[in-house]
Amino acid sequence: MAEIATIRLNPEWAERTKAGCGGVAGFGAALGVDKGTASRHLRGKSEAGPRFIGAVLTKFAVTFDEAFDVVHEETDAPAQALRRAS
C-alpha cells in the first residue's frame, strides 16, 4: 500500500454551496458539469482535477483553501515517479 495526496471538495463548503444552488443538479449546472459528476464530487468519490478546480474558483466567490482539502489516502496502485521534462 502506498499513501498519496489528492484534492477533494471540502465537505462543509460543498454542502452549503449545494444548498445555495438548490441541490446537486443546480450545483452541477453552475459548474458546467453533469449531475453525476457533481454528485461524485459532493460525496467525496472523485478527485478534483484542474478543470474542476478552475470551474469552482471562477464560478463561486471562494478561495482554494475554503473549497478544497488536500487529503492523504491509501492506494493499492504503485507509486509513480515524477520526472522533469528535459
N, C-alpha and C positions, 0 to 999 in steps of 0.2 A: 504494500500500500504506500502511496505517495501522497503528500499533502500539497495542495495547490491553493493559490489565492485567486479569487474571482470576484466579480462585481455583481451585486443583486440590488433590486429596489429595496429601499428602507421600508419595512412593513408599515410603520406608523404613518409615514408620509403617503405611502401608496393608498392606504385605506381612506385617509382624509381626502385625498385628491380624487379617488374613485367616487366617493360620495358626492363631492362637489361637481363631478361630471355626470351624475345621475346613474352611475353603475359602470359595469365592465364595458358595455358597448360604447357608452359615451367617452370613457377613458381611452379606449382604442381609437375611436373616431378623432378625438383631439390630437392623438399622436400620429394618425395616418396608418394605423395597423389594424388588422382584423381582430375580432372579438377573441378568437382563440389565442392569438399571440399576447394580447393584453391580459387575458386570464392566466396564462402560464407565468408571465412576469409578476402579476399581482399575487400569485400563490407561491412565488419563490422557486418555481420549477425551471426557469430559464435564466441563463447568464445574460447580463446586459452587455451587448456589443456596442461598437462605436456609433452605428446609425441610431440605435435605440437611445443611447445616452444623449446623442445630439438632439434627437426629437424632444426628449424630456426637457433638456436645458433651454431649447428655443421656444417651446410651446407653453411652458409654465415659468412663473417668476420664482425660480428656485436655484439654489447653488448645488453643485455636485454633492457636497457633504450633507446637505439636507435630504436629497432624493435617493442617494445610493450608499450602500455599505460595501466595504471590502471584507469578504469573508474567507475563512480558511476551511477547506473541505478535504476529506479523504477521497482518493480515487484509486481505481484498480489500473488505470491507464499508466503506462510507463512515462516517467518524466521525459520531457523533450528538451533538448539542448537549444539554447538561444544562440544564434550565430549573427555576427555582424556582416553587413553587406560589404563586399570588397570594392 
